[in-house]
Amino acid sequence: MRRRLEDLQRRLAAARESQHVLEEQVLVWNDALEDARIRSLVSETPLQTQEYDELSRHVAAANAELTRRAHEVRNLKAERDALLHEWTPKDGHG
C-alpha cells in the first residue's frame, strides 16, 4: 500500500504542476484574446476577426483542458485520502 501511496503522491504532484503551468498560460491567452477582440472590433477586417476566432477556439480548448486537469487533481487527492484512511503502518517502513 505504501508504494501505491507514493505513486499517487508523485502523480498528484505532477498533475498539480501541470495544472499550474496551464493556469498561467490561460491567463496570458485570455489577455491576448481580449486584445484580439478589441482589434477585431476596431478594425472590422476579416483578418482580425479570423485571428480573434482562432484564438477564441484555442482558449476554449485550453480552458476545457484546465477543467480536465482540475478534475484529475481532485480525483487523485480523493484516491490518496482514501488510501491514507485505510493505511495503518506496521513498522517504520509502512
Backbone torsions as a table, in degrees:
resi	resn	phi	psi	omega
1	MET	NA	-33.2	-179.6
2	ARG	-61.3	-41.5	179.5
3	ARG	-64.8	-39.8	176.8
4	ARG	-62.1	-41.1	179.7
5	LEU	-65.3	-44.0	178.0
6	GLU	-63.4	-41.4	177.9
7	ASP	-62.6	-44.5	178.1
8	LEU	-61.6	-40.9	-179.8
9	GLN	-64.6	-40.0	177.0
10	ARG	-64.1	-45.2	179.1
11	ARG	-63.3	-39.2	178.9
12	LEU	-64.4	-44.5	179.1
13	ALA	-61.8	-43.0	179.0
14	ALA	-65.4	-41.3	179.8
15	ALA	-65.5	-40.4	177.7
16	ARG	-63.9	-43.3	179.2
17	GLU	-63.0	-45.2	178.4
18	SER	-60.4	-42.8	178.8
19	GLN	-63.7	-42.7	-179.2
20	HIS	-62.3	-45.4	179.6
21	VAL	-60.8	-45.4	-179.9
22	LEU	-65.1	-37.7	176.9
23	GLU	-58.6	-43.9	178.5
24	GLU	-63.4	-41.9	179.0
25	GLN	-64.2	-42.1	-179.2
26	VAL	-63.3	-37.6	176.6
27	LEU	-59.6	-45.0	179.0
28	VAL	-64.8	-45.1	-178.9
29	TRP	-65.4	-34.6	177.3
30	ASN	-64.7	-39.3	175.5
31	ASP	-63.4	-44.0	178.4
32	ALA	-63.6	-37.0	178.9
33	LEU	-64.2	-42.7	178.5
34	GLU	-63.7	-41.8	176.4
35	ASP	-61.1	-44.5	179.8
36	ALA	-64.2	-37.7	178.3
37	ARG	-62.8	-44.2	179.7
38	ILE	-65.5	-44.7	177.5
39	ARG	-60.1	-39.3	179.7
40	SER	-64.0	-42.2	-179.9
41	LEU	-69.1	-41.2	-176.8
42	VAL	-72.9	-44.6	-174.6
43	SER	-82.7	-31.2	-178.0
44	GLU	52.1	36.7	176.9
45	THR	-103.9	150.3	178.9
46	PRO	-59.4	-35.0	-178.6
47	LEU	-65.0	-44.4	178.7
48	GLN	-65.9	-39.0	177.7
49	THR	-64.5	-41.6	178.5
50	GLN	-64.4	-42.1	178.4
51	GLU	-60.5	-43.9	179.3
52	TYR	-63.2	-45.7	-179.3
53	ASP	-60.7	-43.5	180.0
54	GLU	-65.2	-44.8	179.3
55	LEU	-65.9	-35.8	178.3
56	SER	-62.4	-42.9	177.5
57	ARG	-64.8	-40.2	179.3
58	HIS	-62.6	-45.0	-179.9
59	VAL	-66.4	-39.3	178.0
60	ALA	-62.0	-42.3	178.7
61	ALA	-65.4	-40.5	179.2
62	ALA	-65.3	-40.2	177.7
63	ASN	-65.2	-38.4	176.5
64	ALA	-63.9	-40.6	178.1
65	GLU	-66.9	-37.7	177.6
66	LEU	-62.7	-40.6	176.5
67	THR	-63.1	-42.6	178.3
68	ARG	-61.3	-42.9	-179.4
69	ARG	-68.2	-36.4	177.1
70	ALA	-63.3	-40.3	175.9
71	HIS	-63.2	-41.5	179.5
72	GLU	-61.0	-44.1	179.2
73	VAL	-62.2	-44.9	179.4
74	ARG	-61.7	-42.7	179.9
75	ASN	-64.9	-42.4	178.7
76	LEU	-65.1	-40.0	177.2
77	LYS	-63.1	-41.9	179.4
78	ALA	-64.7	-42.2	178.8
79	GLU	-64.4	-43.1	177.7
80	ARG	-62.2	-45.0	-179.1
81	ASP	-63.7	-37.6	177.6
82	ALA	-64.6	-41.9	177.8
83	LEU	-64.5	-42.5	178.8
84	LEU	-62.3	-36.1	178.9
85	HIS	-65.5	-37.2	-179.2
86	GLU	-79.9	-27.5	-169.2
87	TRP	-74.3	131.7	172.4
88	THR	-128.9	107.8	-179.5
89	PRO	-61.0	135.0	-178.9
90	LYS	-87.2	-30.1	178.7
91	ASP	-156.0	-164.6	-178.2
92	GLY	-64.5	-16.4	-177.5
93	HIS	-104.2	3.0	178.6
94	GLY	76.4	NA	NA
